[in-house]
Amino acid sequence: MSAVPVTPSVPWTVSHARTTSGGTAETLVLVGLILQVLGGALVIGGLTWFFGYSAFHPFPFLWAAIIGGVVVSAIVVLFLYFAYTLSYQRIRRGEYEAARTPTLVIGILSLFAGLIPGILYLIGYAKLDSAVREQQSSATGYAAFTPGSLVACKGCGRVYPIGHSAFCPACGQKMAA
C-alpha cells in the first residue's frame, strides 16, 4: 500500500504562528498606538499653536518655551517610534515573548501620558502571556513539518511524518517510505 503525501495547511512555522490571544493583543496595542498618535498630534499641534502665538505677542522667555516644545515633541515622536517597533511590530511577526517586556514598559509609561492607551497596552500585555502559552502548546503540532514531509496511512487515514515508523501506530498497516 502506498502512502499519499500530505501538505500541512499552516503556511508558517509554529514559532511564529498567530494565536487567538496574539491577535487580540495585536488589536489592543494597535488601538493604543492610534490613540497615542492622536494624542501626540494634539500635543505637538498645541505646542506649535502656542509658540506661533507667542512669536507674535510679547513673551519674555520665548527661547526657553521653544526649546521646551522641541524637546517635548522629540520625546513624543521617539516614544511613538519605540512603541511601534518594539511592541506592535514584534506582535505582528508573532514574536510574543520578545514583545512582552516592551509592551509592559510602554503600558506603564503610557499611564502617565494618557490613561486609556496605557490600559490598552497593559491588557495587551496580559494577552501576550496567553499568546506565549498558546504558541508553546501548539509547538508539537503538525505545522512544524515542511510541505511534503507528511504521509497519510491508506488503512486509517491518519497523518504521520515520513520515516516516523515502518508501520502505522493506529492500524498496523505498512507505511510507505
N, C-alpha and C positions, 0 to 999 in steps of 0.2 A: 504494500500500500504506500502510495506516495503522499507526501505532505505538501500542503499548499502554503506558499509564503504569505504572510500577513503583514500589512503595513500599519503601524500604530496611527491612531487618529490625532495624536497630540503633536503639533509641529515644532515644539521646542523642548529643551531638556527639562527635567523635573526641577533642577535647582533654580530655574528662572520661570517656572510655570506660574500663571496668575491664579491666585486663590480667591475665594469669595471675600474673605476678610481683607485681602490685599486690595481688591477693587474698591471696597468701602473706604479703606484708609486712603487710597489714591483720590477718591472723590472728596473726602473731608479735607485733605491737605490742599487740594486744588481750590476748593471754595474758600478756605482760609487764606490762601495765597492771593486769590482775586480780591478778597476784602482788604488785604494788606496793600495791594497795588492801588486800589481806590483810595484808601486812607492815605497812602504815601503821596498820591497825586494831589489830594486835598491839602496836605501839609506843605508840599512844595509849591503848589499854586497859591496858598495863603501867604507863604513867605515871600514869594515873588510879588504878589499884590502889595504886601506891606512895605517891601523895600522900594517898589516902584512908587508907591505913595510917599514914602519918606524922602525919596530923591527930589521930589518937587516941593516938599514942605520942610521947614526948618526942623532938623533933628540933630541934637548936639553929638551923639555918638553913632553916627551913620556907619562909619567904618567898622565898628565892633558888631553892629547889627548885621551888616552884610557878611562879615566873616562867620558869624554865628549861623546865619542862614545857609551859607555854602557848606559848612560843616554838618549841619543837621540834614541837609539834602543829600550829601555824600553818604552819611550813615544810613539813611533810609534806602537809598539805591543799593548800597552794599549789602544791607540786611536782606533785601528782596532777592538779590542775586544768590546769596548763600542759601536762602530758604528754597529757592528753585533748584539749584544744582545739588545741594546736599540732601534734601529731603524728597522733593517731588520727582526729580529725575531718577533717583535710585528706586523709588517705589514703582515708577513706570517700568523700569527694567526688571522688576521682580527681585531686587536686592533688598529684601525686607530687613534682614539682620543689620546690614550696613546703614539703613535709613532710620533705625530706631533711635539711636542717641541724638543725631542732629534734629530729628523731629521733636524729641523731648525738650532739648535746649531751646529750639526756636519757639516751641509752645510756651515755655516758661517766660522767655523774653517777650513774647507777644502779649502776654497778660498785662504787661506794663504799658504797651503801646495801644492795644485795643483788646477788650475783653473777649469779644466773640471770636476773632481769629485765633486767639490763644486757646480758647476752649476747644475749637475745632481741631487744632493741632494736637492737643492732649488726648482727645478722643481718637484721633488718627493713630497716635502712639499706642493706645490700648489695642486698637485693631491690628496694628503691626505685630504685636505679641501673638495674637491669634493666627495671623498670617504665617508667621515663622513656624508655629506648631503644625499648621496645616501643610506647609511646604515640606517639613521634615517627615510627617506621617505619610505623605504621598511619594517619598523617595524610593520606596520599594515597589512602586507600581511599574507597569509595563512601559510607561512613557520614557523610561531611561534608555530603552533599546532603540537602535537606529532602524530606519526602514529596511525591510528585507531580512532582519535578523530573528524574526519570529516564525514559527510554523504552527499550523493547526492540525490536530490529530484528525484523521479521516474517520476514526471509530466514534469518538465522542465530541469532537469539535473544539476541545479546549486548546488554548494557545500557550506555547512554551517557547523559550529561547532556543535557537538552533544549538545543538550539542548539549542540551540540558540533561538528557538521558537517552539511552537507546530504545527504551520502551516508554509508553505513555503512563505516567503515575496514576492516572484516573481509571483507565480501562485495560491497560496491559498490551495494547496494540504496539507493533514495532513502529518507531518513528523514523522517518526518512532523514538522511543527513543533510 
